[in-house]
Amino acid sequence: METAKDYLKTKVDPVVEPLMIDLLANKPADPVGFMLSWLNKKINPAGSAPHHSPLKAKKPVAQPKVTPLYLHRTRAAPPLRTRTSPMRFA
């Protein structure tokens, strides 16, 4: 069974090391976009068939507006009860 160190050395380092070298050489304003583009070029070089899962930057999803619950009431809330006499303990 392959250890984590062996896996990183044989599978991850050959990809990450050149990526980091290019990243530091270019110092892009958007490093995540640069890395995604770099990896896309690595898995889908020009002229080859598209890879089954090209990396794509996630588009921001519009968040729905949240209305506070108190604005959803359809009728007025009952008035608060106030105690007019002192509390009595038995």
C-alpha positions in Angstrom: 0.0 0.0 0.0 1.3 3.4 -1.0 2.0 5.8 1.9 0.8 9.4 1.9 4.4 10.6 1.5 5.0 8.3 -1.5 1.7 9.4 -3.1 2.5 13.1 -2.7 6.0 12.5 -4.1 4.9 10.5 -7.1 1.5 12.0 -8.0 1.1 15.5 -6.5 4.5 17.0 -6.6 5.0 16.6 -10.4 1.9 18.7 -10.9 2.1 21.2 -8.1 5.8 22.1 -8.4 5.6 23.5 -11.9 2.3 25.2 -11.1 3.9 27.0 -8.1 6.9 28.0 -10.2 4.6 29.5 -12.9 2.5 31.1 -10.2 5.4 32.8 -8.5 7.0 33.8 -11.9 3.7 35.5 -13.0 2.3 36.7 -9.6 -1.2 37.2 -11.0 -3.7 39.4 -9.3 -6.2 36.4 -9.3 -4.1 33.4 -8.2 -7.0 31.0 -8.0 -8.1 31.9 -11.5 -4.6 31.5 -12.8 -4.2 28.1 -11.1 -7.6 26.9 -12.6 -6.5 28.1 -16.0 -3.1 26.5 -15.7 -4.6 23.2 -14.6 -7.2 23.3 -17.5 -4.3 23.8 -20.0 -2.5 20.9 -18.3 -5.4 18.5 -18.7 -6.5 19.8 -22.0 -3.6 20.9 -24.2 -4.4 22.8 -27.4 -5.6 20.4 -30.1 -6.5 17.5 -27.9 -9.9 16.1 -27.2 -11.6 17.8 -24.2 -11.1 16.1 -20.9 -14.2 14.6 -19.3 -14.1 17.0 -16.4 -12.3 20.3 -17.1 -11.9 22.6 -14.1 -14.1 25.6 -14.1 -14.2 28.5 -11.7 -17.4 28.6 -9.8 -19.7 31.4 -10.6 -21.0 33.3 -7.6 -24.6 32.3 -6.8 -27.0 35.1 -6.0 -28.2 34.8 -2.5 -31.9 35.2 -1.9 -33.0 38.2 0.2 -34.0 37.1 3.6 -37.0 38.9 5.2 -37.1 38.9 9.0 -39.9 36.8 10.4 -41.5 39.8 12.1 -42.3 41.2 8.7 -44.2 38.1 7.7 -47.0 38.6 10.3 -50.4 39.2 8.8 -52.1 40.5 12.0 -50.9 42.5 14.9 -49.3 40.6 17.8 -51.3 40.6 21.0 -50.3 43.2 23.5 -47.8 42.2 26.2 -49.4 41.4 29.5 -48.0 43.4 32.4 -48.3 42.5 36.0 -50.1 45.2 38.0 -50.0 43.5 41.4 -46.9 42.3 43.2 -45.9 38.7 42.9 -47.1 36.5 45.7 -45.1 33.4 46.8 -46.9 30.6 48.6 
